[in-house]
């Protein structure tokens, strides 16, 4: 199946398919310089890549889950750790949602007089500082793992063929 067929069937742009190939996430068949051809199994590989991206796995982590033959080689410990991270994020977002709902319906004359709102502000300030520390670490670890630009799964515009 050629690159246009794969792009049409998966919705993954050809530029991203070329990027994934360059990153050794997928492999085309045949000589370089001709229209890229892929085995039908590439559709399953791309589904696994999409799942990994949705779970915020790095490209290196996703690559480690693809065997040289293209089948899945799932690291269960990594998936369990990612699931824990996602659960923690969900808990945090639920707490923020509860705080926002309280602030919207708070009967206090001023939010400055509401003890619940004041606790929310303190928690947000502590979380913001923690988030800034984590984002600095994330930027350092993903610079070499993810392409620059808007979508972490898409290659940068410069240098595309």
N, C-alpha and C positions, 0 to 999 in steps of 0.2 A: 504494500500500500504506500502510495507516495505521500509526501509531506502535506500536500493540499488536502488529501483524503483524511489524514489524521487530524489536521486542523479543523476540518469540517465536522468530523464525527465527535470530536472532544470539545470543541469550542476554544481550544488552546491555540493562540496565534502561532503562525509558522516561526516568527522571530523568537518566541519563547521556546518552541521545540528545538531550534538551533542552539539556543542558550543552554537548555537542559542537556543537549548532546555535548556541548563544549564542557559542561560541568560533570560529565560522565554519569548522568542520571539515566539517560537512555542512549541507545546506540542505533545508528542507521546501518543499513546493509549496502554493500557495493562500493565502488570507487568514489573518491572525492571528486568534486567538480561537476558531477552530474546531479540531476534532481534526486534529492534524498528519498530513499525507500526504507520503510520500516516493516518489521514482522508484525503480524496481528497482535502478538503479546504486548506490544507497546501500549495498547489501550489499557491493559491492566496496570502496567507500570505507571502510566499517567494518572490513573485513578488513585494509586497508592501515594503518588507525589501530591495530588490534590488533598488527600486526607492528611498527609503530613504537614502541608502548608496550613490547613485549617486548624491543626493542633499547634501551630507556631513552632514546628520543628525547624532546625536550621537545615540548609542543604546538605551539610556533612552528615547530620543525623538521618536525613532521608536516604542519602546515598548508602549509609551503612545498613539500611533495611532492604536494599535491593541486592540480591545475589548476582554474581557475574552472569548467570544464565537469564537474569531478569525477573525471576520469581521473588516472592517476599521472603525476607530473612528478618523476622520481627524480633526486636529487642523488647521483651516484655517488661523488664525493669524500667527502661526508658519510658515506655508508654504509661506505666503506673505512676512514674514521677511526673510526667506531663499532666496526667489526669488529676493528680494532687494539686498541681499549679493552677489548673483550670478551676477546680473546686474552690481553691482559695480566692481566686479572682471573682468567682460567682458570689461567694460569701461577702466579699468586700463590696461588690456592686449592690447586693441586696441591702446591706447596711446603709449605703449611700442613698439608695432609693427610699428606705424607711425614714432617714433623716430629712430628705427633701420633702417627703409627704408631710412629715411633722411640721417642718418650717412653713409649708404652704397653708396648713390648717391650724397653726399654733394660736391658742386663745390669748396668749400674753400680749399686753399692749405694745411691747417692743421686743424684737428678737434679742436685744441686749439683756432683757430681763428674764429670758427663758433659760432655765438651767439645762434643759435637753438640747437646745440649740447651741449653748455654750460648749457642752460636751462634744457635740458634733464638730464645732469649729476646732477644738483642741485635737480631736482625732484626725480631722482633715489635715491640719498643719503637720502633725506627726507623720501621717501617711504621705504627704507631699514631699517631705524631706527624704523619707525612705524611698519614694518613687524616683526622686532625682538621683539618689545614689545608684539605684538599680538601673536607671536608664543610662547613666554614664558607663556602667559595666556592660550593658547591652550594646551600646554603640561601639565600644572597643572590641567586643567579641564578634559582632556581625559585620564589621567593615570588610573583612576578608571572606565572609561566608555568603553575603547577599549582594546582588548587584545594586548599584546606586540608581536612584530614580524613584518614582512613586510606588509601584507595585513590587514587593520583594520577589515575586516569581518571574518578573519580566526583565529582560536585559536592558541595559542603558541604550539610549538612542544612537550614540556615536559608535561607529564601527560595525553596524549591522550590515548584513548582505542582503 
